[in-house]
Amino acid sequence: MGVFANEREQALLVGRFKPGDLVKIRDGTHAAEIPDHRVGMVIERGEASGNYTEAYTVVFLGTDIHLKFHEMFLEHFTSS
């Protein structure tokens, strides 16, 4: 039982995204710098602040634009 509790605790400490993940900025999220394709790669995981979710720095594909987003504004990118 102790191992199971430790595994649960570790799962809570791991972020939803990691550097290298391709992400899409959710529709309805607005910033003038976001390109039309809204796709980027996570390059850095930041710290959660207060009641907010973790923040991640994203570089947008085909650009040198780096922006920081809380995880609630990100989704994993999958081609369809």
MIDOSE-1310 file (N, C-alpha, C; in nm, 2 decimals, decimal comma, always signed):
residues 80
mgvf	+0,08/-0,12/+0,00/+0,00/+0,00/+0,00/+0,09/+0,13/+0,00; +0,20/+0,13/+0,07/+0,28/+0,24/+0,08/+0,34/+0,28/-0,06; +0,37/+0,18/-0,14/+0,42/+0,21/-0,28/+0,31/+0,27/-0,36; +0,19/+0,22/-0,35/+0,08/+0,28/-0,43/+0,06/+0,42/-0,40
aner	+0,06/+0,46/-0,27/+0,04/+0,59/-0,22/+0,15/+0,68/-0,28; +0,28/+0,63/-0,28/+0,39/+0,71/-0,33/+0,37/+0,73/-0,48; +0,33/+0,63/-0,56/+0,31/+0,64/-0,70/+0,20/+0,74/-0,73; +0,09/+0,75/-0,65/-0,01/+0,85/-0,67/+0,04/+0,99/-0,65
eqal	+0,12/+1,00/-0,54/+0,18/+1,13/-0,51/+0,28/+1,18/-0,62; +0,36/+1,08/-0,68/+0,45/+1,12/-0,79/+0,37/+1,16/-0,91; +0,26/+1,09/-0,94/+0,18/+1,12/-1,06/+0,12/+1,26/-1,05; +0,09/+1,31/-0,93/+0,04/+1,44/-0,91/+0,15/+1,55/-0,93
lvgr	+0,27/+1,51/-0,91/+0,38/+1,61/-0,92/+0,43/+1,62/-1,07; +0,40/+1,53/-1,15/+0,44/+1,53/-1,29/+0,34/+1,62/-1,37; +0,40/+1,71/-1,45/+0,31/+1,80/-1,53/+0,24/+1,73/-1,64; +0,14/+1,79/-1,70/+0,07/+1,73/-1,81/+0,15/+1,73/-1,94
fkpg	+0,24/+1,83/-1,95/+0,32/+1,85/-2,07/+0,47/+1,84/-2,03; +0,55/+1,81/-2,12/+0,70/+1,81/-2,10/+0,77/+1,88/-2,21; +0,89/+1,93/-2,19/+0,96/+1,99/-2,30/+0,97/+1,89/-2,42; +0,95/+1,94/-2,54/+0,95/+1,86/-2,66/+0,81/+1,82/-2,71
dlvk	+0,71/+1,83/-2,62/+0,57/+1,80/-2,66/+0,52/+1,91/-2,76; +0,45/+1,86/-2,87/+0,38/+1,95/-2,96/+0,25/+1,98/-2,90; +0,21/+2,11/-2,90/+0,09/+2,15/-2,84/+0,02/+2,25/-2,93; -0,11/+2,26/-2,91/-0,19/+2,36/-2,98/-0,26/+2,45/-2,88
irdg	-0,26/+2,58/-2,90/-0,32/+2,67/-2,81/-0,47/+2,66/-2,84; -0,55/+2,64/-2,73/-0,69/+2,62/-2,74/-0,76/+2,74/-2,81; -0,86/+2,70/-2,89/-0,94/+2,81/-2,95/-1,00/+2,89/-2,84; -1,02/+3,02/-2,86/-1,07/+3,11/-2,76/-0,96/+3,17/-2,67
thaa	-0,84/+3,13/-2,69/-0,72/+3,19/-2,62/-0,67/+3,30/-2,71; -0,66/+3,42/-2,66/-0,62/+3,53/-2,75/-0,49/+3,59/-2,70; -0,40/+3,61/-2,79/-0,28/+3,70/-2,78/-0,24/+3,74/-2,92; -0,21/+3,86/-2,94/-0,18/+3,91/-3,07/-0,06/+3,84/-3,14
eipd	+0,03/+3,78/-3,06/+0,15/+3,72/-3,12/+0,12/+3,57/-3,16; +0,01/+3,51/-3,13/-0,02/+3,37/-3,16/-0,04/+3,36/-3,31; +0,04/+3,28/-3,38/+0,02/+3,26/-3,53/-0,11/+3,19/-3,56; -0,16/+3,20/-3,68/-0,29/+3,14/-3,72/-0,29/+2,99/-3,69
hrvg	-0,18/+2,92/-3,71/-0,18/+2,77/-3,70/-0,18/+2,73/-3,55; -0,15/+2,81/-3,46/-0,16/+2,79/-3,31/-0,08/+2,67/-3,26; +0,01/+2,62/-3,33/+0,09/+2,50/-3,30/+0,23/+2,54/-3,26; +0,27/+2,48/-3,15/+0,41/+2,51/-3,10/+0,47/+2,39/-3,02
mvie	+0,59/+2,41/-2,97/+0,65/+2,30/-2,89/+0,69/+2,36/-2,76; +0,66/+2,28/-2,65/+0,69/+2,32/-2,52/+0,84/+2,31/-2,51; +0,90/+2,42/-2,46/+1,05/+2,42/-2,44/+1,09/+2,44/-2,29; +0,99/+2,47/-2,21/+1,02/+2,49/-2,07/+0,90/+2,48/-1,98
rgea	+0,91/+2,41/-1,87/+0,80/+2,40/-1,77/+0,83/+2,50/-1,66; +0,73/+2,58/-1,63/+0,74/+2,68/-1,53/+0,67/+2,63/-1,40; +0,66/+2,71/-1,30/+0,60/+2,68/-1,18/+0,45/+2,73/-1,17; +0,37/+2,65/-1,10/+0,23/+2,69/-1,08/+0,23/+2,81/-0,98
sgny	+0,14/+2,90/-1,00/+0,14/+3,01/-0,90/+0,00/+3,02/-0,85; -0,01/+3,02/-0,72/-0,14/+3,03/-0,65/-0,23/+2,92/-0,69; -0,35/+2,95/-0,73/-0,45/+2,86/-0,77/-0,45/+2,82/-0,92; -0,35/+2,87/-0,99/-0,34/+2,85/-1,13/-0,27/+2,72/-1,16
teay	-0,29/+2,67/-1,28/-0,22/+2,55/-1,33/-0,08/+2,58/-1,36; +0,00/+2,48/-1,39/+0,14/+2,50/-1,43/+0,15/+2,58/-1,56; +0,26/+2,66/-1,57/+0,28/+2,74/-1,69/+0,39/+2,67/-1,77; +0,38/+2,69/-1,90/+0,48/+2,63/-2,00/+0,52/+2,74/-2,10
tvvf	+0,65/+2,74/-2,13/+0,69/+2,83/-2,24/+0,68/+2,75/-2,37; +0,62/+2,81/-2,47/+0,59/+2,75/-2,60/+0,66/+2,83/-2,71; +0,74/+2,77/-2,80/+0,79/+2,83/-2,92/+0,70/+2,78/-3,03; +0,65/+2,88/-3,11/+0,56/+2,84/-3,22/+0,64/+2,80/-3,34
lgtd	+0,59/+2,69/-3,41/+0,66/+2,63/-3,52/+0,67/+2,73/-3,64; +0,79/+2,74/-3,69/+0,82/+2,83/-3,81/+0,84/+2,97/-3,77; +0,85/+3,00/-3,63/+0,87/+3,13/-3,59/+0,98/+3,13/-3,48; +1,01/+3,25/-3,43/+1,10/+3,26/-3,31/+1,02/+3,32/-3,19
ihlk	+0,89/+3,31/-3,20/+0,80/+3,36/-3,10/+0,79/+3,26/-2,98; +0,82/+3,31/-2,86/+0,81/+3,23/-2,74/+0,71/+3,30/-2,65; +0,61/+3,22/-2,61/+0,51/+3,28/-2,52/+0,48/+3,18/-2,40; +0,44/+3,23/-2,29/+0,41/+3,14/-2,17/+0,26/+3,13/-2,16
fhem	+0,22/+3,00/-2,14/+0,07/+2,97/-2,12/+0,05/+2,88/-2,00; -0,05/+2,90/-1,93/-0,09/+2,80/-1,83/-0,15/+2,68/-1,90; -0,14/+2,56/-1,84/-0,17/+2,44/-1,91/-0,32/+2,43/-1,95; -0,41/+2,51/-1,88/-0,55/+2,51/-1,92/-0,57/+2,56/-2,06
fleh	-0,47/+2,63/-2,12/-0,49/+2,69/-2,25/-0,42/+2,60/-2,36; -0,36/+2,49/-2,32/-0,29/+2,40/-2,41/-0,36/+2,27/-2,42; -0,34/+2,21/-2,54/-0,39/+2,07/-2,56/-0,28/+2,01/-2,65; -0,27/+1,87/-2,63/-0,17/+1,80/-2,71/-0,21/+1,81/-2,86
ftss	-0,11/+1,83/-2,94/-0,13/+1,84/-3,09/-0,13/+1,70/-3,15; -0,23/+1,67/-3,22/-0,24/+1,55/-3,30/-0,29/+1,59/-3,44; -0,22/+1,53/-3,54/-0,27/+1,56/-3,68/-0,39/+1,48/-3,71; -0,48/+1,53/-3,78/-0,60/+1,45/-3,82/-0,64/+1,48/-3,96
